[in-house]
């Protein structure tokens, strides 16, 4: 299992700080997230960067086998 951690607007759209996700790749894990604001969450996924065990990617086909943590990082000002 992989832990997805949400920050800033992603956290607001999902409604929690983190979830335990399953799926073969990042896209499957993201689709399995039950968001409090589904339209906002869906739109955000296209703009987010993802830190997969500390390695930055935007490729949602990234495999999650052996991955412990994915940080979901939406774009934000000032950083």
VENGIDA-V509053 format. One record per backbone hydrogen bond with DSSP energy under -0.5 kcal/mol. NH is the residue of the N-H (numbers start at 0). CO is the residue of the C=O. Records with the same first field share a line. If there is no record, write none. Layout:
NH->CO ; CO
This chain:
1->20
2->67
3->1 ; 18
4->2 ; 69
5->16
6->71
9->6
10->6
11->7
12->8
13->9
14->10
18->3
20->1 ; 18
25->61
26->59
28->24
29->25
30->26
31->27
32->29
34->32
35->12
36->12
40->36
41->37
42->38
43->39
44->40
45->41 ; 42
46->43
47->43
48->72
49->56
50->70
51->49 ; 54
52->50 ; 68
54->51
55->53
56->49
59->57
61->58
63->23
66->63
69->2
70->50
71->4 ; 69
72->48 ; 70
73->71
78->75
